[in-house]
Amino acid sequence: MKEAKQRGRKAGVSSKKCLVRDELLHPYEIHIDEGSHTYLLVDSTTGLNVAYYTTLPHVLKGILRHKLVPSEKVYTLRQYQEEMEMLNDRMMDLLGMRLT
């Protein structure tokens, strides 16, 4: 009988490395997974992966959302849109991409 090929990495093998560690982002760090070329949002206090992103601006927006938008609050669509616009403005300021 033929054995099935195993897929994926062996347990405990990690190809991620820390890319950004900054006090502005605390308690989060940005790591990059060299195998899949994705950005990982990592909680630096626990070392656990919080989320995966494809671009750096998306990671920063995710960090701002985790830090500034309370998850227990219920928003109207308009309130949520305003919060996301505010977060987008903060992200642009953080990246130095403000055009005004």
C-alpha distance (Angstrom), angle and dihedral (degrees) to the residues before:
residue distance angle dihedral
M1 . . .
K2 3.79 . .
E3 3.83 118.6 .
A4 3.79 118.0 -126.7
K5 3.78 115.9 -113.6
Q6 3.78 114.6 -110.7
R7 3.77 116.9 -123.7
G8 3.76 131.8 -149.3
R9 3.76 129.5 13.8
K10 3.75 127.0 -39.3
A11 3.80 115.1 -97.3
G12 3.78 112.4 -82.8
V13 3.79 95.0 20.6
S14 3.78 112.6 127.1
S15 3.76 130.5 176.3
K16 3.79 96.1 -174.8
K17 3.76 123.8 116.4
C18 3.78 133.2 -178.0
L19 3.78 112.1 -95.2
V20 3.83 103.6 169.9
R21 3.80 129.2 21.3
D22 3.80 113.0 169.4
E23 3.81 135.7 155.0
L24 3.82 89.6 -126.7
L25 3.80 89.0 63.0
H26 3.82 97.7 42.4
P27 3.06 127.1 166.2
Y28 3.80 86.2 27.6
E29 3.79 132.9 69.7
I30 3.78 130.0 -168.7
H31 3.78 116.0 -128.5
I32 3.78 129.6 179.6
D33 3.77 124.0 -137.3
E34 3.78 105.2 -141.0
G35 3.80 92.4 -163.5
S36 3.79 98.3 56.5
H37 3.83 98.5 20.3
T38 3.80 92.1 -127.3
Y39 3.77 131.3 134.8
L40 3.79 117.6 -117.9
L41 3.76 124.7 -153.9
V42 3.81 104.7 -144.2
D43 3.80 127.7 -169.8
S44 3.81 101.4 -131.2
T45 3.81 93.2 -156.5
T46 3.81 94.4 58.0
G47 3.81 101.4 20.0
L48 3.81 90.3 -131.2
N49 3.79 125.3 137.9
V50 3.81 110.5 -111.5
A51 3.81 100.3 -177.2
Y52 3.81 144.8 -18.0
Y53 3.82 123.7 -124.8
T54 3.79 136.4 -178.6
T55 3.81 99.5 -145.2
L56 3.79 136.0 35.3
P57 3.85 95.5 -122.5
H58 3.81 89.0 54.9
V59 3.82 90.4 52.7
L60 3.80 91.4 51.2
K61 3.78 91.6 48.2
G62 3.81 88.7 49.9
I63 3.80 91.1 52.1
L64 3.79 91.8 50.0
R65 3.81 90.1 48.3
H66 3.82 91.9 50.7
K67 3.80 92.3 47.2
L68 3.80 102.4 38.7
V69 3.79 110.5 26.3
P70 3.81 110.8 73.2
S71 3.78 110.5 -133.7
E72 3.80 94.1 -151.6
K73 3.81 93.3 59.8
V74 3.79 120.7 92.2
Y75 3.80 114.3 -141.5
T76 3.76 134.3 -161.5
L77 3.77 113.2 -126.2
R78 3.82 90.7 -104.1
Q79 3.84 92.9 49.8
Y80 3.79 91.9 48.9
Q81 3.82 91.1 49.1
E82 3.81 90.6 51.2
E83 3.83 91.4 48.7
M84 3.81 91.2 50.3
E85 3.81 91.5 48.8
M86 3.81 89.4 51.5
L87 3.81 90.0 49.8
N88 3.79 90.6 48.4
D89 3.82 89.8 52.5
R90 3.81 90.6 50.4
M91 3.78 90.8 49.0
M92 3.81 91.6 51.0
D93 3.82 89.8 50.1
L94 3.80 90.5 49.1
L95 3.79 91.7 51.2
G96 3.80 92.9 43.2
M97 3.78 90.8 -121.7
R98 3.81 97.2 127.1
L99 3.80 109.3 133.4
T100 3.82 97.9 -163.5
